[in-house]
């Protein structure tokens, strides 16, 4: 019986090529999109789950409460891991990783490259986390202070196919290090990726022996700290440990300083998606975007399934006699349902095969990899469970698409089916109209969301940030020897009249600024504890960057007291302190104590997701180091050059040549500030492009179904069209008659879609502290686009019939 059904289905596919082409191509494209998005979602939702102990590993995170201001951090103190292990025996183990604060230039022979993913790590890291070891002993690899473990990619970069064990590499931050271990590159879905691991067993990072010094160190730190807990331990159980630990070691000092902190645990597998609001964290995922991608996948599948249902039920009149004959010959309703469901599943699995081919092609395209920001693969041989997932997807789609047509067609009475009448025809038409309405709700909705995202991105790129961002080239200077040459470099570079100004700072807007605890004088003359973002800048920084000074004065080398001891603050500091007269207030930040000499207008040094926070500028003094030399022996500083807008290439060539004179050992690298700022919104730009691409696909699939539906509708109304033409109807009137119902559905769908898109975009825009207003014209434009696309699709199909000879139409059977 099955082979007989299969022959019938394949025969129908051959006879009705347009119907088959529309359904199979629509389902194939929808399945391909769904599979790609499914692979992406699987990657995002399975971060770090390959770790053997992922259910027992947690990251220790913390927040400081300084006079009611909350700051949350992913990093912790160097000493807290060892102290917790000593005090609480239920903590099985800990490991610390300290990220380097800047890229490191690593040399071997004549090869020198910058590396971003470099860490200092405890020597138990390879027993704590799961790694595939290529060379070396994981138990002893980082025991020696001069040892270093490297990734497979790192080893191949410097040594090709040679075994790098025992080879030495060197950096500007210390002497030579010996490679003692090579580990395989980590999987893509790992929240903390590294290529170079230095040993933590070094005197410069050793924890103090006495408890008093340890307790003082609890309030600082730059380490990611992970704890291995017993089986069954829950993150919420850590509150008891935190409370006891804080009470024992930090409460007294916190009360004296007017501050406090608390720590908590985040399960390893949850870090990627649940820690996006922490400072000093590695880039993570976004749950809201995952919900959006999942919704897009569902929408595209729904549109394709609706196509199938609409076309299948529209063909009911053609298949009525077939149903009647089957029933007269004894076929039961259940058999007919199985036959029609079988057709649907056959369509789906043929489409599934084409869909898999489309997936393989798409995943090789640079465009897809760039949009998703990660490489994906559909490896059915190495991951056979994907076959089961694809088979389940095929069954789901085939059943969803075929169940209503099967029930509808099988419900026809034998006699009514044979004579071509059906009492449920009007209900069937209303149902089809409802399905078309759903398609337009989805189509108009995704168009509106894409346009609103584009509007927000335009707003982000055009909004005044409170400083100049155009034609500012940034060059990283590494090492005190080079940093001390900044005055000489400035003099030489300014000899070119296209170099307009030069300044420097440890970091520039968009790169992230550290926060420091300090004290400030309130209006009552008392010193209160505060936290602010800080930067040590050149005396001309405010003018060169285009900051607006609104009170007091700028830094000046004429005033020796300005050198590291006086402060210029932004308006956010003034608001935080409630100052009426900020200039002259006593201020202490980090190692410096002085007074406020000026106030600058607020500027957005972070992305527009965040409101402007308190920021403090101090004047840089040559050889001044905020971080002790043993922790940062080779600091970096950003040299910022304001250049003319014309002949930029020639100007950069001149700068490169001059830079080589001052620093022949480091490769010349530069970046424009506006490019740095644009990267703050990469995830939003990627989401906008993805939604735009899938919106186009969604509309294309819907139009294919609309085209097929129009073909069958036009065929059914051929005689009516002929009569109307005989009575004088024009081609335009015929086309409008055939399109009117769809255009009404577009109008209704646009209203529903606008409400849904408004809510969704309002939630998305809530993630920005500075956002564009939702313009109702966007929804009108979306509806107009959808209506125009639908009308063109219908007109293309209807035009031939509308222009045909009415005599032929009247003869049509």
N, C-alpha and C positions, 0 to 999 in steps of 0.2 A: 504493500500500500504506500509506503514511504517513497519508493522509487517512482511510483505512478504520480504521486503528488509533485515530486521533484521535476519530473518531465513536464507536467502541466505548467509549473511555475516558470521553468526555463523557456517553454514555448511562449508564454505570455510576455516574458521579458523581450523575446525576439520580435514579437508582433507589435508591441507597444513601446517602441524605442524611446520616444520622448518621455513617456511616463517613467521608464526605467532609468533613463539618463538623469532626470531631475531628482528622483528619489535616491539613487545610488550616489551621485556626486554630492548632493546635499548632506546625506548621512556620512559619507566618507570625510568630507571637510570638517563636519561637526565632530566626528570621532577623533580625527587627527588633532584638532584643537583641544578636545577634552583630554586626550592622552598626554599631550605636551604639558598642559596645565596640571594634570594629575601627577606627572613626574616631578614637576616643580614643587607642588604641594608636598609630595612625599619627601623630597629632599629637605624642605624647610621644617617639616614636622618630625624628622628623625635625626635632628642634630645631636651628635655625641652619643647616640644610642648604640653605636658599634663598640663603645667602651665596655669591657667585661663587667666592671663594677659601677656602671652608670647609675644604678638605682641606689647606690650607697655613697656616691661622691656628691659633695655639695660645695658651692662657692660661698665663702664668707664675705658678706657685704655690710656696709655700715652707713649711718647717717649721723651728722652732728646737728645739735640744736644750740644755736648761739643767740641768746636773747630772743627766742621765738623764730629765728630764721633757720630753715631746714635745708641742709645740703646733703645729698645722697651720693655715695661713692661705691664704685666697684673695687677700688683698691683698699688695702689695709696696711696696718703697721707691720714692720719687719718682725717684731717680737711677739705679736699676738698668737700666731700659730704655735710656736714652742711653749708659750705660757699656758695656752688652753690645754695642750697635750699633757703638761706637767700637772695641772690642777684637776683635770677630769679624765679619769682612766677609760671612760667609755669612748673617747675619741681614739680611734684605732691608729690613725696616722694623719699627717698633713704634708703638703708640698707648697712651696712658694715659687712664683715666677715674677720677676721684676722686668718690665719692659724698658728697653732703652728709650730715652726721651726724644731721640732723633735718629735719623738714618745713620748707619755706620758704614764708612768706607773700609772694605776689607781687601787686603792685598795678598797675592801669592805670585811671586816672580814678577812678571810684567803685567799681570792681570789685576785690575782694580775695579770693583763694582760697589755701588751703594746697596745696602740691604736694610729693609724696614723691619722685618719680623725677627728681631734678635732679642733674646732674653737672658737674664741670669736665673738659674734654676737650681733647686736642691738636688743632691745627687741621687735621691730615690725616685726621681720623676719617671724613670722607665719601668719601675715596678708599680708605681702609683697609677699611671695612665697606660693604656694599651698602645703599643707601637710594634710595627714590623721592623725588626732589626736586620740590616743588611751586613754590616761589619761591626765588630766590637763586642765588648762585654757590658751589658746594661747595668750590672751591679756595681762596677768599678769605674765606669766611663767618666763620671764627673767628680770623682773623689779628689783627684789632684787639682789644686787651684789653677794650674796652667793648662788644663784640659778643655776641650771644646767638642761638642757633638753637633753634627751638621745633617741637613736633609739630603736626600738623594739628588734633588735639583741643584742644591748648592755644590755638592761634590762633582756633579757632571759639568757644571759651569766652569769650574777651575781645572778639573783633572780629566775630563772626558770619560773614557771607559777604564781609566787606571784606578787601582785601589788607593784611596787617599789616606789610609790609616798610617799614622806616624808623620804625616806631612804637617808643616807649620804654616799658619796664616798669621797675619799681623794687622793691627788696626792703629788708628791714631790715639786710641784710648788706653793703650797699654802695650806690653811687650808681646812677643810671639806666643801663640797658643798652639798646642799640639792636638791634632784631630785624633780622638780616641774612639769615636763611634759614628756610624752613618745609619740613619733611620729612613725608612721609606716615607715618601711624601704622604702627609696626612690626607684623609678623605676630604672631599669638598665640604661636606656637612659637618664641619668641626668649628666650634665657636672661637677657639684660640689657636691660631696657626703660627708656626715658627719654623725658621730655617736654620737658626744658629742658637745654640744653648751653651752659655758659659757657666762655669762652676760657681756655686754660691759659697764654696769653702774658701773664702778670701777674708783677710783681716779687715778690709775696708767695709765689709757688710756683716761682720760678726756682731752678735747681740751682746749687750753688756752683761757682766757677771753679777753686778749688784742689783737688787730689786728696785731701788729708787730710780736708777737710770732706766731700767726697763719700763717702769710705769710712766716716766716722762716720754718715752718713745712711743707709747700707745697712741698719742695724739697726732702722730704724723704717719709717714710711710707711703710707699709707692708700689706695694706688692699685691699681686693677685694671690689669694690664699685659698687653698682647697682642703677640705677635711674629708677623711674616709670614716664613715660611721658604721655602727653595727647593722646587721640585717634587721629590717623592719623599722629602722629609725625614720621618723617623719620630720620635715623641716620645722613644723610647729613645736616639736619637742625641744628645740634649741632655746626657746625663751627662758626656760629655767636656768640653763647654763649661762646665757648672756646676763641675766639679772644677778646671779651669784658672782660672776666674774667682775662685772662693773662695780658692784658693791665692794668687792674685796680690793680691787686694784685702782679704780679710777674715780669713784664717787667723791672722795675728799678733794682731789685736785680739781674736779669739775665744778664743785660748789664754790671753790675759791675763785675760779676764773669766770663764773657765770655761764658755764656751758656744760654740755653733756653729750654723750654719744651712746648709741645702741648698735648691736650687730644682729644679723639674722642670716639664715642659710637659704640659698636658692638651689634646688636640685640641678645637677649638671645638665640634664636633658631639657631643662626649662630656661636656661640662661639666654639662649639665642632669641627667644621671643618674649621673655618676661622681664628683661632688664634694660629696656630702652631709655629709661629716665635717669640712669646713673651717670655721673661724671667719671671721666677717665676710663670709660668702658670701651671694649672693642666694638666695632659696628655690628649691630644685630638686625634681626628681622622685624617685621611689623605685622601683628595679628590682623589688624584692620585690612591691610592689603591682601592678606591670604583669604579673608572672607570675601573680598572683592573678586579675587581670581576664581574662587570656587563658585561664586554667583555667576560670573561670566561663563564658566564652563557649563553650568546648568542651563543658563539662558540659551546658549548656542545649541545644545542638545535639544532643548525644548522647541526651539524654532524649527530644527530639522524634523523632529517627530511630528510637529504640527503640519509641516508640509506633507508628510506621508499620510497622516490621517485625513487631511483635506482632500488630497488627490484620490485617496482610496474611496472615500465616501461620495465624492463628486462623480465617480465612475459607477456608482450604485445602479443607475438606470441601465448602463450597459451590461451589468452583470446580473440583472434581475432574472432574466430568462435562464441563465446558467444556474442560479440558486433554485429557481422553480423546478427545473428538470432534475436536479440532484435530490430535492425533497420528494418528488413524485416517484423517483426510482428507489426511495427508501432511506436516503441519507438522513440521519438525525441531526439536531441542531449542534450537538457536541462535536460531531464529525466535521460539520461545516466550520465551526469555530476553530477546530484544530487545523483545517486546511488554510483558512485565511491567516491564522497566526503563523502557520508554516511559511506562507508567502512572505509575511513580514520579517520573520527570522532569516529567511533566505536572502532577502534584500539586505538586511542588516549585516549578515556575515560576509556577503560579497563586498559591501561597503567597508566592513572592518578590514578586509585584506587590502583594499585600496588605501584606507586610512593609515595602516601601518607603513605602507610605502611612502605616503606623504610625510609621516612623522620622521622616517629615516632621512628623507631629503631635507626636511626643514631643520633637523638637528645638526646638519652639516653646514648650514648657512650661517655666516658671520652675523647677519642681522638678528637672527633668533637668539644666538648666544649673547649678543650685546644687550638685547632687550631684557633677557632673563637674568643677565649678569652672572651666569654660571653655566658651565658645560653640563649637558644632560645626555643620557644615552638610553636606548631601549635595547638592552642586551637579553634577548629571550633565551639564549643558551646558558649564560652564566647565572641568570635570574629566572628560573622556570616558573616561579610564583607569579611572574608577570603574565604568563599565558593564562593562568586561572583568572587573573584580574581582567584581562581582555575578554576572555570568554564570558565572564559574568557581566561585563559592560555590554557585550553584544546581546546577551539574553535580556538584560534590562531594557535596552533601547528597542529591541525587536518586540518585546512584550508591550512596552509603553506605547509604541507607535501603532501596533496592530490590534490591541485589545478592543478599542471602540469600533473600528471598521468591521472586525470579526463579529462582534455582538450585533451591530446594526444590520449587516448583510444577512446574518443567519436568522434574524428575527422576521424576515419577509415571509408572508404567507404564500404557499405554492401557487394558488390561482392568481392572486394579485401580482405576483412576480412574473407569471407568464404573460399576463395581459398588459404589464408595464405600469400598473398603478401601485402606489404605496402610500398608505395613510400617514406614515411617519416622515414623508418627504419634507414637509415644512419644518418639522423639528430638526431634521438633518441639516437643512439650510441654515437655521438659526444657530445650530451647534458649530457649523463651519464658520459662520460669521464671528462667533465668539472666539474661535481659535485664531482667526485672522486678527481680531482685536488684540488678543494676547501678543501676537507677533509685533504689532505696531506699538504696543505699550513698551515692549522690550527694546525695539529699534529706536523709538524716540527717546527713551530713557538713556540708552547708552550714548546716543548722539549728544544729548544735553549734558551728560556727565563729562564727556570728552571736551566739549566747548567750555564748560565751567573750569575744568582743570587747566585748560590752555589760558583762560583769562587770569587765573591765579598765578600761573607761571609768568605771564606778561607783567602782572603787578609786582611780583617778586623782583624781576629783572629791571624794572623801571623805577621802583620806589627809591627815594633818597634815603641813604643809610646813615647820613650824618658825616660822611667823609668822602674824599675823592677816591674812586676805584678805577678810573680810566687811565690807560697807558702807564701803569705802575708795574715795572719789572722787578721781581724779587730774586735775589741771589743768596744762597746759603753760604755763610762763612763758618768754617769749622776750625776750632782751635784758637787759643788765646793769642798765639803769635800772629795769626792772620787778623783777628779781631782788633788787635792793637794797631794795625796798619790802616784802620778805617779813615782817620783824618787825611793821611797821605793819599789813599785811594780816592777819596772825595775830591781832593785838589786836582788830581790827574784826570779824573773822569769829567769834571766840570769844565775842562778845557774844550770839550766838544759842545758847541752851542745847542746841540739837540738834546743834551742831557740837562734838564732844567733844574733839578734839585735832587739831593741825596740825603737819606736819613737811615736809621737802623733801629732795630728792636729785637728782642729774643724771638718773638712771634708776631705775626701780623693778623689782622682781622680775618676771621674764617679759619684760623689754624688752632684755635683754642688757647685760652690763657689760664694759668694756674690760679688757684684761690689761696689766699693767705689769711690767717687769723691775725687780728691786731686790735688796737684800741683807738677810740676817737673821743674827743671832748664834746659832751652834749651842751645844750643851752644853759644848764645849771653849773657848768664848769667841772662836771665829773667825767672821769674816763670810763667808758663802757666798752665791752668786748664786741667786736664785729668781725665779719668776714667779707672780703672784697676780692675781685679779680685785679691782678697787678701786672704791670709791665714797666721795665726799666728802659727808657727811651732816650734818644739823642735830644739835645736842646732845641732842635728845629723840627721835631717830629710833628707837633701840633700844626704848624704852618704847612709842612710838606704834605701831610695827609689830608689837609683841608678841614681839620676839626675847627669848630666855632667856639672861640673863647668868649664867655658871656659875663664873667666876673673875675676880678683880680688880674694877674699878669701871667705871661708865659715863662718857661724856664729861660735862663740866660747864664752863659759862662761868666758874665760879669759879676754874678753873685756866687761867691764860693759856697754859701750855705745851701744853694740849690743842689749841689752834687750829692745825690742819694739821700738827702735829708729833708727836703721839702716836697710838697705833693700838689699835684693838680688832680682834681676829682671830677667825676661827671655828675649830672643832675640827680641820678639815682642815689648817689651817696648823700646828697643834700636832703632828698626826700626821706631816705632811711633815717637820718639823724634828726630830721625836723629843724634843721638850721635856718635861722633867719639871716644871720651874717656868717657865711661859711669861711670867708677869707680870714686867716689868722687863727683858726681853731687848731688846737694841738692834735697831732695825729701820729700813730705808730703802726707800722706795717712791716712784718718780717724783721730784719735786723736794724731798720732805720726808724728814727724818731725825729719829728720836725713839726712843721705847721703847713696848713693848707694855704697855698699862694694863689690859686686860681681855680675856676670852675669852667668846664667845657660842656657844651650842649650834648645831650645823650646821643650816642652813636651805636649802631647795631654791630657789635663785634662778634656776635653769634649769628646763627641763621634766624630768619623771621619766624621760626617756630616758637622762639623764646622771647619774652619781653626783655628790655634792656635792664641789665643788672648792675649793681654798684661796681665801679671801675676806678682804679687809682693809677696814676702815672708818676713815676719818679725819674729824675734825670740820671742817665747812665754815666758812670765814671769808669775810665779805662781800668781794666783788671779787677773791677768789682764783680764778685761772684755771689749770686743769691744762694746757690746750692754748693755745699762744701766740695772742695776739689776731689776728695776721696770718693764722693758719690758721682760727680760729673767732672772728671779730669780734663775733658776735651769739649767745652761748651760750644754751642752754635749760636749764631746771630744772623738775622735776616737783614741784608743790605737792600734797601728799597730805592729804586731809581725812577724818578719822574721824567719821562722822555716825551719828546714832541711826537705828534700824531703822524707826521709825514716821514718818509724814508726810515721806517722802523727797522727794516732788515739791515740797512747799512749801520744804523746806530748800534744794534745788537752785535754786529760783527766788530765794531770798534770796542765795545765793552768787553767782548770775549778776548780780544787781543790784549787789552790792558790787564784784564783779570789774570791771564796767563803769566804776565810779568810779576805779579804779586804772589801768585800761588800756582806754581807749575806742577804740583803734586796731585791736586784734586781736579777731576773733570769739571768743565764749565757746565753748569745746569742753571736754568732760570725758569720762572713761571710768572705769568701775568696775574695780578691780583683778581681781576674779574673772572679768570678761569678757576681760581681757588674758591671764590664765592659760589660759582655755579655748581661746584661739586657738592655743596651743602644740600642741594636739592636733587641729587641724582635719582634717589628712589622715587620721588614724586614725578620727575620727568619720565622715568622708565614706566611708572604706572600709567601716566597719561598716554604715552605711546602705545603701550600694550592694550589699554582700553580702546584707543583709537583704531588699532589694527583689528581687534576682535569685534569692534562695532561695525567696521567695514565688512568683515566676514559674516557677521550676523545679518546685516542688511542684504548682502549678496545671496545668502541662503534663502532668506525670506522672499526676495524678488524672484528667485528661481521657482519657488512654490507658487508665487502669485502668477508668474508667467504660465505655469502649467494649469493652474486653476482657471485662468482667463481663457486658455485654449479650449478646455472642456466646456466652460460656460458659453463661449462663443459658438462652439459646435452645437450645443443643445439649443441655442437660440437662433440658429441659422435662418429658419423659416420666418421667425418674427422679424429679423433684420431685413429679410427680403421684402416682406409686406410693408415695413416702415419706409423702405427706400422707394417702393412703388408709389406710396402715398406722399412722397416728396421729402423725406428726411435726408439731411446732408450727412457727409462723412463725419464732420465734427460732432453733429448731434448724436450719431450712432456711437461714436467713441465716448462721448460724455455720458450717454445712457448706460453703457457697459461699465463705466468707471465710477459713477455717482455713488453707488453703495460702498465701494472701497474707500472713497474720499470721506464719506461720513464716518466710517470706522476709524480713519486716520484722525479725524477731529476728536472723536470720543477718546481714542487711545492716547492722544496727545495730552488731554486734560489729566488722565490718570497717571501717565508717565511723568508729567511735570511735577505732580505732587510727590511722587516717589523719589524722583531725581533731586528735588529740592531738599527733601529730608536727608538723603544719602550724602549730598554735597555739603550740607550744613554740618553734618557730622565730620566729614573729611576736613573742611575748612576750620573746624574747631581745633585742629592740631597746629594752627598757625596763630601766633599772637597778633600778627598783622596780616589782614586778609582783605580781599576784594569783596564788594557787595554782590550778592546774587542778583543778576539783572534778569527781569522777566522776559526781556526780548530774546534771551538765549533759548527759552522754551518755544517761543514763536518761531525762531529760526529753525530749531530742531524739527518742529512740526512741518514747517514749509519744506525743508529738505526731504523729510520722509514722504510727504504728499507728492512732491515733484518726482521722486524716484519711483514711487508706486504708480503715478499717472503715466510716466514714460514707459514703464514696464507693460502696463495694460494697453497703452496706445500702440506699442510695437506689435503686440499680439493681435489687437483688434483691427488694426489698419487694413490688413489684407482682406478680411471679411467685409469690412465697411465699404471697401472700394469694389468689391466683386459685383458681377452681373446679377441683378435681382432675380432674373429668370432661373439662373442656376441655383440660387438660394431656395426658390420656391419648389424646385424639383428635388431638393435634398431629402434624403431619408437617413 
